[in-house]
């Protein structure tokens, strides 16, 4: 679906810079407590500046299903990323809209992820992609902490699981190493390409995309 996602876009200029750098997906964060959280009006301005072929992802944390669906439909997004504590039973409430399910890896490793996906299978829903992120108590991503690459690499070895996005502390300096160690289908960064919370550095974004693309295609 995509290989390189720049998440937490808050400004049309940053969105254009990411698109011009070669990113193929952008994340718009609708979690109000995040320093990267944006309103619908800001999202519209960002989306109006983007090429249509770019994959547009709405990021939600414990939002009501009706709010998620309404935002997705009104903005004509491509994917819903659930980055909170949403249960498998939440997914059918989205009426078939495609979901990236994010997990913050903790001491339990992959066990909670595998159990979650098994429950999804039982009730007839399945995320189109899974994102693995670092865990910090009380926070829902964007921490800049590196995920456990060894645990992430184990996900890739399990047959029948959805395609996998690696996140958590990725920067231009470590993304190639991360891709070689983990072999994900895609990578995602937010704080790793910022000059301040919510604002991206175009040169750093360009370096990240180039390093990630080279590693993912080698």
HELIX and SHEET records of a PDB file:
HELIX    1   1 UNK A   12  UNK A   21  1                                  10    
HELIX    2   2 UNK A   40  UNK A   48  1                                   9    
HELIX    3   3 UNK A   65  UNK A   75  1                                  11    
HELIX    4   4 UNK A   88  UNK A   91  1                                   4    
HELIX    5   5 UNK A   92  UNK A   94  5                                   3    
HELIX    6   6 UNK A  111  UNK A  122  1                                  12    
HELIX    7   7 UNK A  149  UNK A  157  1                                   9    
HELIX    8   8 UNK A  175  UNK A  182  1                                   8    
HELIX    9   9 UNK A  191  UNK A  193  5                                   3    
HELIX   10  10 UNK A  202  UNK A  216  1                                  15    
SHEET    1   A 9 UNK A   4  UNK A   6  0                                        
SHEET    2   A 9 UNK A  25  UNK A  29  1                                        
SHEET    3   A 9 UNK A  55  UNK A  60  1                                        
SHEET    4   A 9 UNK A  79  UNK A  82  1                                        
SHEET    5   A 9 UNK A  99  UNK A 105  1                                        
SHEET    6   A 9 UNK A 129  UNK A 134  1                                        
SHEET    7   A 9 UNK A 163  UNK A 166  1                                        
SHEET    8   A 9 UNK A 186  UNK A 189  1                                        
SHEET    9   A 9 UNK A   4  UNK A   6  1                                        
SHEET    1   B 2 UNK A 194  UNK A 196  0                                        
SHEET    2   B 2 UNK A 199  UNK A 200 -1                                        
END                                                                             
